């Protein structure tokens, strides 16, 4: 097992490992039983705009069934299938806060250079009706980014591939507050920034924005394929 990220998720990984070992015992003759990854996350992201500049990224994770079970067993002390108050704080402190060392598995680039986040706020952990654990949080930027001036892209991944983070099929990327911009995203494999011994090319979302042009014959300057969440 890779030591990278073990600090961030040490307690949960121990519990997950117990389940994995049980499964591996039954599949001991199958080489794939020892392959990465061990945890799966479905992720989507919202680019948050103020004055037509990107100021934050709001992220939502949805964990796989098996890992969710370990989380619920660990943190849902009153067994009400929700994380409230002290439970939510415990999840944050024990299974989220240390992910700051790894950019919260969220990698923002400006002109191909990584951008550091100022911090994570508004963290909420929850349990869905089908008993999957979700995280919602906002990653703040130290300096707003101009998507007109600069090339902006976003990828979600664990560089060591212990965790498989993948964009959701529906609404993987949204844009909030881009009042004077028409924005959409373009997905592609990031061959320039391969991970896990160069075996995996993570998916990147390139942000494409243009100034809206007022036109009474159009729908506010929006073009087909634009994804804008109206506040």
N, C-alpha and C positions, 0 to 999 in steps of 0.2 A: 504494500500500500504506500502511495506517495505521502511524504511528510508535508508537502505543500498544502496549505489550507487546514491541516490537522489541528492547528492552534484554534482556528476560528470555529471549527465544528467538532472539537475533540469528544465531548460527551455524547453528542448525537451519533458520531461515527462509530463509537464503541458499541452503542446499542444497535446501530444499523449492521455493524460487522457481525454481531451475534446472529442476526437473521440471515445475513449473507452466508455465514459459515454453515448454518443449517441447510440452506439451499444447495451450497456447494458440496456438502456431504452426499446429498442424493444424486448430484451430477458430477461426481468426482472424476469420472472418465471423460468428461466433456471439456476440452480446452477453453471453450468460450466462457465457462463458468468463472474464469479468473480474469476476464477481459474488463477493461474500462468501457463505459462508466458504471457507477453504482447508484447514482442518484440522478433523477431527471426533473427538470424544471421547464414548464411552459411560461414564456415571458412575453409581455408586451410593454411598450414604452410610449409616453406622451411627452413631446417637446413642449415645454411651457415658455410662452413668449410674453415679454413686456416691452412695449414701445418697439415692436417688430424685431427684438433681439431675443435670442434663446437665453433664458436665465436659470433653467432647471430641467431635469428629466424626471418625470414621475414614472415609477416602475411598479409592475405587478408581477409577482411570481405565483405559480401554482405547482406544488410539488406532486410527485408521483404517489400512487396509493401506498406503496410499501413504506417509503420514507415518512409519509404523512402519519402512518400508524405509529411509528416510533416517536414522532413529535407529539401526537395526542397522548400517548402513554406517558410521556415525560412531563408534559406541561399542563394538560387539562386535569387539574387536581380534583375538581368537583364533578367531573364527568358530565358536563352539560353541553358538550360538543361546541363550545365557544371558548375563546381566549379573552377574558375580561380582566381589567385592572391589574392585580399582581401577576396573573398568568401572562398577560401580554408583556408586562415588564420583564418577566423571567425569560420569555422567548427572546425579547430584544437583547437582554444582557448576556445570555448564554448561547444564542444561536443566530445572532445577527451583527452585533456591534463590532466584533473583531474582523468582520469581512471588509472593514475599511482598509485593511492591509492589502486587500486584493481588488480594490476599486469596486467592491460590491458586485463582482462578476459582470460589470457594465463598463464598456470601453468606448469612450467618446474621442473622436479624432477631429482635429482642425488642420486642414492641409496636410494630412497624413501623420501629424504629430499628436501623440496622446495628450489629452487634457485632463488635469487632475480636478477632482471634485472637492468643493470646500467642506462638504459634510453631508450627512443623511438626516432628514427630518421627517416628521409626520408618519412614523412607523406604526403600522397596525398589522397584527397577525390575526388570522381568522380561520375558521373551519367551514368548508362548504357543505351543502346538503348531502353531497355524496362522499363526505368525510375526507376531503383533500385539504391540506393546509395551504393557505395563501399568505403572501406578504405584500403589503402595499407601502411604498416609501417614496420620498422625493430626494433626489440628489441635486444639491445646489452647486452652482458655478461661482467661482470667485469673480470672474469677469464675463459679462454677457458676450455671446457669440453672434456675429452677423452672417446669416446664411446666404445673403446676397454677395457679400464681399469674399467670404471664405468657403472652402469646400468642407462640409460637415458630414461625418458618418458616425454610425453607432453600431457596435457589435456587442452581443451578450455571450459570454463563454467563461469557462474555467480553463486556464491555459494548460493545466495538467490533465484535464479531461476526466477527473474523478467524478465531476458533476457535468452532465450534459444539459446545457441551457439552450433552448431553441425558441425562436419566435413562434407565437401562435399563428394559426392559419387565418383566423378572422381578426381584423384590426390589429395587426402586429405593431403598427406605429400610427400615432395620431398627433395632431398639432392643435394646441390650445392657446388662444389669445393672439393668433397671428392675424390681426384685424385688417392690416393693409397689405398682407402678403397672400399669395396663392402658393401653397406648398404641397408637395407629394414626395414619396420615397421610392427608391429603386433598389431592389434586393439583388445581391450577387454574392458569389463566393470570394472571400478575401484571400487571394493567392499570395499577396505580399506579406501577410501576417499569419502564416500557418502556425498551428499549435500541436502539442503532444508529439514531439519528435518529428515535426513536419508531416505528420500523417493526416491531419485534419485541417481543412480550410473553413474557418468559421464564416457564418453568413453575416454580411454587413448591410445596413440600410443607409444608403446615401440620400441625404436631404437635398431636395431641389426646390428652391423658392424663387418667385418672381413677384415684382410689385403688381398689385391688382390695378387694372385699368377700368375705370368707371365706364359702363356701357349699358345704356337702357335696354338694349336688345339682348343682353346676356344676363346670366345669373350672378351678378356681382363680381365678374371677372374670374370666376372659377372655371377651370378646365376639366374635362373628363379625367378621372383618375386621381383628382385632388382629394385629400382626406383632411378635412378641417372640422374640428369639434367646436361648435358655436357655444359660447358661454351664455 
